[in-house]
Every structure is written in C-alpha cells, then in structure tokens.
Amino acid sequence: MVKPSFKIIWDRKALEHFKDVLTYLEKQSPQAAKIVKNAIIAKLKIIKINPFINELDKLKYLSNNNFRAFVIYS
C-alpha cells in the first residue's frame, strides 16, 4: 500500500525567514546551520507523509487544526 504524500508549499516570506535564519546561524557556526537545515528538511519529509504528526501550534492566535509546530535544536 502506497502512503499518500502531501505537498508542502512555502510562503515567500517563510522561505525568506528560513534563509535568513540559516545565514545568521552560518555566521555563528557553519556546522549549526547545516545541522538545523538538514533537520528541518528531514522533518518536512516526514510531514509530507503525515502532516498531523506534530502538535498544534499553541502560539497561533486563532487556533485551528491547520497549523502545527515543531522545534529543532542544533
């Protein structure tokens, strides 16, 4: 049985923030930037298969089931 795969769509602003965070981390520690980038990409691969695996985002003002959150540590 083939598991369905969902598509992750990056908002332009979110992608810019992601790049900015990686640029900032790279200045502090190139290895940390690489760890964080690889961890996020790995997590996104899991989310494509099971988008509800992470907990609801508690910081969203209007809570609905469309926003999930996860934390990556370097």
C-alpha positions in Angstrom: 0.0 0.0 0.0 1.4 3.4 -1.0 1.0 6.1 1.6 -0.3 9.4 0.3 2.2 12.2 0.0 1.1 15.8 0.6 2.7 18.8 -0.9 4.5 21.4 1.2 4.0 24.9 -0.1 6.5 27.5 1.1 5.1 31.0 1.5 7.6 33.5 0.1 8.0 35.2 3.4 8.5 31.9 5.2 11.2 30.9 2.8 13.0 34.3 3.2 12.9 33.8 7.0 14.3 30.3 6.7 17.2 31.6 4.6 17.8 34.5 7.0 17.9 32.1 9.9 20.4 29.9 8.2 22.5 32.8 7.2 22.6 34.1 10.8 23.4 30.6 12.1 26.1 30.2 9.5 27.9 33.3 10.7 27.8 31.9 14.3 28.6 28.3 13.4 28.6 26.8 9.9 28.1 23.4 11.4 25.0 24.5 13.4 23.5 26.0 10.2 24.0 22.7 8.4 22.5 20.7 11.3 19.4 22.9 11.5 18.9 22.9 7.7 19.2 19.1 7.4 17.0 18.6 10.5 14.2 20.8 9.1 14.4 19.2 5.7 14.2 15.7 7.2 11.2 16.8 9.4 9.5 18.2 6.3 9.8 14.8 4.5 8.0 13.2 7.5 5.4 15.9 7.5 4.7 15.2 3.8 3.7 11.7 4.7 1.9 12.5 7.9 1.0 16.2 8.3 -0.7 15.7 11.6 2.3 14.2 13.4 3.3 17.4 15.2 1.3 19.1 17.9 -1.0 22.0 17.2 0.7 25.4 17.2 -0.2 26.9 20.6 1.2 30.3 19.6 -1.3 30.9 16.9 -3.9 33.5 17.9 -6.8 31.8 16.0 -6.3 28.2 16.8 -7.4 25.8 14.1 -6.1 22.5 13.1 -4.2 23.8 10.1 -1.1 25.0 11.9 1.4 22.6 13.5 4.7 23.3 15.3 8.0 21.5 15.9 11.3 22.5 17.4 14.8 21.9 16.0 17.8 22.2 18.2 21.4 22.5 16.9 
